[in-house]
Amino acid sequence: ELKKQVQLTNQAQQWADIPLMITFDGEWGLGMRLEDTPEFPRNRVLGCVQNDTLIYQYGREVARQLREIGVHVNFAPVADVDNNPNNPVINVRSFGSDPKVVADKVVAYSRGLEDGGVMAVCKHFPGHGDTEVDSHKALPVLNFDRARLDSIELFPFKEAVKAGLGGMMVGHLEVPELGKNPASISSHIIYNLLCRELGFQGLVFTDALEMKGISQNENICAQALIAGNDLLLAPRNLKRELDGVLNAVKSGKLSEELITEKCRKVLTYKYVLGLKNKPHIQLSGLEKRLNRPETKELILRLQKAA
């Protein structure tokens, strides 16, 4: 519920010594997670919009609403190319089956978000579109060669990196062509491919670590940090995982310099997102600020254009 969410956010910010970076999973706006907030069309519908300026405006508006409720990072857009009709989890969350169209929409929407002061996080690298398995339940395998990955799966992500977007989320996907570990804990896929080869310098997030595609691995957080992730999403048992990370540092598997570097990177992004001061959200009039007539009108314009 919206009010509770904002009260919790205010409370957490008040308690924190260092202002918190609040993230949100809002692929089609606040309506994906919170009742009585504007719901935008799904990406499959937006993939049909010819005018990318309209997609940019949509990103701007979603960013405005996220800032209104105290959020700085949106786990969107989905940059997966939907080219498997049996995909149980991506489906209409993708902008479509044409890599070029997907890339254009991803960049337009993300630019809108980021110009509006919210970090965009493209997901699920290196591409969750052609799977028949839901990584919430098991680990999907992508058995494709590099040429195919380059022309389809990786294409929108490459364009996002070129556009300088802030965030990337790595999926729980096994891609034998790119290494033997699941992508989210593979230094081949994150460090070599995403950061070195594609040149991504922003923040790298894991997908939720309690998802069954990955959760049975031991010391998953330590592995994820070693592989090149900067931020770890929803580990199942925080105390155990923290011990795992500390042990990895003690045993020399994970260097303290690396932790410091990641910490600085996160703090730098916090600063850029305006978190040098503690934010406080004004609760009175919030619903009105979110459900503006202009918002309704934009939703109608998007539906018409599609």
N, C-alpha and C positions, 0 to 999 in steps of 0.2 A: 504494500500500500504506500502511496506517494508520501503522505505526511510522515509515516513511520520511517521511511527511507531517509528523508531529509533530517528528521530529528536524530536518527542514528549517526548520520554523517556529521552533523553539528557537534554531537556529543564526542565522537571519535576525534575530531579536529581539536576540540577543547582539551581533551586528555593528552594528546600527542605532544611530545617535546619539539619534534620537527614536523612541520605541516605535512599531512598525508596526501599522497597522490591517489585519487579515487578513480577506480576503473569501472567500466560498465559494459555489459554485453548487449548492445542495442542495435542489432543489424537493421531493423526497420523502425528505428527510433525508440523512444521511451516505452511505447506500447508493447514492445517485445517482452518487457519485464514488469511494468507497473500499470495497474488498472487506472482507468479514467485519464489516460494521457494520449496524445495524438498517435495514431497508428498509420504509418506510411505503407504504400504498396510494397510487395515483396520484390526482391531483385529481379526475378524472372520477368516481372511486368516492366520494371524500369529498364531492362535490357532492350526493350522495344522502343524506348524514347530516342528519337534521332538527335534531339538538341541537347548537347552535353552541358550547355550553360544552365539548363533546367536542373540537371543532375547536380551541378555545382551548387545551385541555390538550395537544393534539398540538403546537401551536406552542411551548408552554412546554417540552415534552420535547425537541423538536428544538433549541431554544435551549440547553437544559442540555447536550446532547451536543456542540453546536458549541463552547460555552465550554470543555468538557473537552478539546477538541483545539486550543484557542487561537484560535478564530475569533470575529470581532466583527460581521460583516455577512453576511447570507444573501441571495443574489440570488433571492429568492422573497418573496411568491407571484406566480404568473402571474395577472394580472388580466384576461387576454384572454377575451372571450366567444366560445365555440366555436359559430359559426353557419354554418360551411361544411364539409360532409362531405369536400370534396376538399383540405382544408388538410393539407399534407404535414409540417408542423412543430409546430403547436400541439396540435391533436387532444386526446388524453387528458390533456395537461398543463393543460388548462383545467377549471375546476369545472363547466362546462356551458354551455347555450345561453340561459339566462335571466339577463339582466343583474342582476336583483335578488338572485338566489341567489348568483351569482358575487361580487357586492359584499359580501354578508353573510359569506361564507366567507373572502374576502380580509381583511376587517376582523378577524374572529375569530382567524384564524391569525396575522395580523401582530401583533395585540395580545399574543397568547401569546409570540411571538418577542421582542417588545420588553420585555414584563414580565420576560422571562427574560434580559434584558441583551444581546440581539442585534438589530441594526438590520434591519428588514424593507425590502426593495426591491421595489416593485410593478413589474411589467413586462408587456408592452412598449408603453409609451405611444406614441401614442394608441390602440393596440389592434391586435393582430396576428391576431385571430380569423378574420376573413373574407378570407383571402388564399388563393390557390392556388399561391403561390410561396414557397419557403423563403428567407428573407433571408440565410442562410449562403451561398446560391448565386447569388442575383440580387436585384434590388430590387423588392419587391411594391408595387403601386399600389392605393390604396383610393379608388375613385371614388364617394364618397357625399357627400350634402349635409349641411349642418351639423345639421339637425333629426335626421337619422338617426344621425349620430355622437353627438349629445347623448343620444339615448334608448338607444343600445346600447353602442357602443365606449367612449365616455367615462364612462359611468355608474359602473362600479366604481372607476375612478380618482378620480372626484369624491368618492365616498364615502370612499375611502382618505385623500384630502386632508383632508376634514372630520374624520376620526378622528384626524388629527394624526400620521400615520405618517412615519417618518424618511426613507425613500429612494424614489426613482423611477428606473426605467431606461427610456431612450427608445430605441425600435426604429428599425431602418433600413427605414423605410416611407415611400412617397411618398403624400401626401394632398393632391391638387391644391386641394381646397376650403380647405385651411389654409395654402397657400403653395407655392412652386415647388420648394424644396429638400427632400431627404429629411429626415424628422423629426429624426434625430439631429444634423443640422447646420443646423436651421432655427430662427432666432431667433423667428420667428412662432409656431412650435409650442411651443418651450420657454419663451422669455421672455414672449411675449404671452399665450399660452393657459394654459400650465401654471402659471407663476409669477404673472403679473399677474391674469389672469381667474379662474383657479381658486384662486389664493392659496397655492400650495405654497411652503413656505419651507425644506424639508429639502434633502438632498443629491441632486443630479441626476447620474446615471451614464449614460454612453453604453453601448450594447450593444458587444460586441467589435468593435474597429475593423478587425480583419483579415478580417471576414466579407465575402464577395464583393459583397454588396449595396451596400457602401460603399467598399471598400478601394482602388478605382482612383482615388479623388479625391486631388488634390494637397493637401499640407499639411492633412491631415484633422484633426489635433489642434488646430491653431490655429483652424480653422473651427469645431470643436466647442466650444472655449472661448468664442469670440466669440458663438456661438449661445446660450450660457447653461448649458452643462454644467459641473459642478464636478469630476467625476472621469472620466478617460478609460481605457477598458478595452482592454487588449491591442492597442496599435498595432503594426503589422507591423515597422517599422524605427525603433527608438527614437531612434537617433542623428539620423537625417534629420528625424524629427518634432520633436525637441527644437530643432534648428536652425530649423525652420519656425516654432515658437512664438517663439523669440528674435527672428527676423526680423520677425514680425508685431508684436512689441513695439517693435522699433527703428523700423519704418516707421509706427507710430502706429495700426495696424489694431486692436491689442489694447493696452489701457492697463495700465500696471504696477499701478495702484490695483486694477484688477479681479483681477489675479493675487493680489495681497496679500489682498484680500477673500475670495477662494476658499480661499486657504491658511488664513486664520484660521477660516473656516467648517469646514474639514476638521479642524483642530486642536481646535476646540470640540467637535466630535462625538467625536474621539478621547478627549478628557477625559471626556466624558459616558459613554463606553463603558468607562471604567476604565483608560485607558492613560496615567495620569500616572506609573505605575511600569512597569518592564519585566516582562512576564509570563514565567513559565517553566512548562512542562507536565511533570508527573510521569509518566514512561513506565511505571513498574511499576504493575500493576493497572489499566491504562487500559482494556483490553478488557472487564474485568469491570465497570468503572464505566459503560461504554457499553451493554453488553448485560445490563441489569438485568432481573430477572423482571417488574418493573412495566412495563418497556418492551414486552416481549412481550405482556403483558396488555392494554396500551393498543392495540397493533396489532390484537389480536383484537376488542377492544371496537369499534374503528373499523369493522372489516370487518363485524361483526354489525349495527352501527347502519346501515351502508350497505345 
